[in-house]
Amino acid sequence: MNRPVLLVEDNDDDIELTQLCFKNNHISNEMVIARDGAEAVNYLRAVPDLPMLVLLDLKLPKIGGLEVLRILRADERTKRLPVVVLTSSIEEKDLVNSYNLGANSYIRKPVDLDQFQEAVRQLGLYWLLLNQQPVAPPGA
């Protein structure tokens, strides 16, 4: 069974669009939604098995995306968990800070539906099929 993908996103339209793109691209991983940074951190601390991938928006209520990234990388259990920043931010400082805090990838959300669909297709192909992840240590 495929492990889920955690989508950390507060915008309902972006959630629906991402889910639709997963479906249209035949990406079968379950998608778990966290609507703010605190919910994402709490979910990752509570689940026995980590998701396969985290798709992380930066502009989030409660705890922002960069702080979520900082928390994940400071935790032994989640420090190697693949995190793809998926954001509409065009700020260079967000890009630099994301990588400095350990993001594995940074993708600006395309505004065009076809481009977004293609970005999700490529993201799913690489991160969910091609990418090799280390085996988690026992109890992780």
N, C-alpha and C positions, 0 to 999 in steps of 0.2 A: 504494500500500500504506500502511495506517495504521502510524504509529510506535507502539511499545509504550508501556505504562504501567509505571512502576516502583513496585511495592508494597514499602515498607520496613516489615516487620512480623515479629516474632519468635514470635507466638502461632499455632500450627498451626490452631486452630479459627477464628481470625479470617482467616487466609489462605484456608482452605477456604470460609468463608462469603463472603468478598469475591469469590473466583473464581466461586462459584455465582451470586451476584447479578449479576456481569457477564454470565454465560451466560444467566440468566433474563431479563435486560434487553436481550439481543441486542447487547451491546457487543463488537465483534469485535476490538478491539485486543488484541494479545498482552500477557500480563501477565508481567513479569519480577519475580522475588521476590528480595529481599535480606533476610536474616534478622537482620542487625545493622547498626549505623551504619557500621562500617568497610567492610563488604561493599558497602553502597550507594555510599559515596564512591569506593571502588576501581572499581566498575562504571562510574560516571559519568565517571571519569577515563580509562577504557580504551576505551569504545565510540566509534566514529567518529561515529555519529549519536545525538544525545540523544533520550531518550524524549519523548513528547508531554506527559507529566504525571508528577509524583511524588506518590504517596500516602504520607505519612510519619507513622508512629507516633512518639510522644515517648519512651516508656519502652522503650529498646532496650539490648541488651548492647553492650559494647566502646565505642561512641561513641553518646551519647544523641541523640535527635531534634533538640533545640535546637542542639547542637554541629554536627550534620550541616547544619542550616539555615545556621548561621554560616559553615561551610566553603563551601557552595554559593554563598552571596551574595558571598563574598570572591573568588570565581573568575570571571574575565571570561567564560569559556565557559558557566558555569551560572547566572550571576547573574539572568538573566531567565527561567530555566526555571520553569514554573508548579509550585508546591509547595502541595499541600493537606494540611494537618495533619489526620489522621484518627485520633482518639485517644479513649480512654475517660476521660481525665483531666477532672476537673471543677474543677481548680484554676484560679482566676482568673489567678494569676501565669503559668501555662503559656499561657493564651490571650494575655495581654498580651505576654509574651516572644516568642511565636511571631510575632505581628504586628510587634513591634519588630525582629525579625531578618529580616523580609521574607517571611513566609508570605503566600500569595495568598488563602488561605481557611483557616478552622478549623472542623472538623466534629466534634462529639462523636458517637462511635459509639452509635447507638441499641441498647438491649438487646433490644428486640422485633424478631423476624425480619422482619415485614412493614414496620416502620419503617426497618430497615436496608436492606432491598431498595429501598424508595422513595428513601432518601437516595442510594444508589448510582445509581439510575436518573436522578435529577436531577443528580447530580455528573457522570455520563457525558454527559448531554444538554448541559449547559453547557460543561464543560471540554474535551470531545472533539469536539463538533459546533458549538456556537455561538461559543465564545471564539476571537478572532483573536489569533494570536501573531506577533511580528515574525519576519521571515525571518532565520535565523541567518547571521552573517557567514561568509565562506569560512574553512574550517578549524575552525569552531566545532563 
